[in-house]
Amino acid sequence: MAGVQPPPLRSLDDFLLGSARFALPDLRNLERWNNRIINNLLYYQSNYFMSALGLLLIVGYVQPFQLFVGAMVVTLLFLGFVWVAENQAPIRRFRRNHPTISVFAILLVSYFFISVLGGVAVFLFGIAFPTLMVLVHASVRLRSLKNKLENKLESIGLKRTPMGLLLEALGQEQEAGS
């Protein structure tokens, strides 16, 4: 964790307004869509973190205990998945080849455990909705040439950010900006 630094917060104009351009991804080219998501997750990670934190604070204010239980379940399942994937070659290959299915599997198992413990609404609005919001934005956000050039210059540093480490844990070690 030494040397991990969050990247700068991008302007609201770049993130959502004004110069921001959006388009549906080409569903026939999954590699290009995956590349777009990874690059956007790395480039806008501070904005995504702040947006998700805002939603979590709202849910935490309304249902603090259930949010705590939900966060603990998801965190423990995610860490368990990463540990198993590091120690079991078939799981590691599956994680690397199917990262989306891996994330949804973690969320589905989390949903099951939370439904048993109670607090399904907290899971849906406090954990799943921010995750969905981030993935939808990363899927449809087109990057300007200026952003792509900035991303190329930052690509080495982006691997040592929280999102870079999370993507690495999910088996997505490809270069940013490629």
C-alpha positions, 0 to 999 in steps of 0.5 A: 500500500506504500506509494498509493495516492488518489488521483485528482478530482476531475472537474464537474464540467469534464465529468458530467456537464459541458464538455462531457460526451456520452454514447452507448458502447458497442456491445459487439466489441466487448474488449473495446467496451472493457477497455473504455470502462477500465480507462474511465474507472482509472481516470474518474476514480476520485469522482466515482468515489465522491459520488458513491460516498455521497450516496453511502452517507445518505443511506448511512444517515437513514439506516446506519446499522444495516449499512454497516452490516451490508458493508461488512458482508460485501467487504468480507466476501470480496476479500475472501474471493480475492484470497481464494482467487490468489490460491486457486488457479481455476478461480484466478483464471475465471476472475481474469477471463470474466471480471464482470461475472466475478463482480456480479457473483460477489454482489449476488452472494452479498445480496443473499447473505444480507437478505438473510441478515435483513437490510436488503434495501440498504444493500440495494441503495447503499452498495449496489446502486452506487456500483451500478451508477459508476459502471454505467457512467464508465460504460457510456462516457466518451473521452476527449483527446485531451483526456486521453493524452492526460491518461497516457501521461498518468498511466504509470501512476494510475496503477498505484491508485486505489482503483488501480489496486482494485482492478488488479485484485479483480484480474484486470492488469491491462495498461491504462490508455491502451 
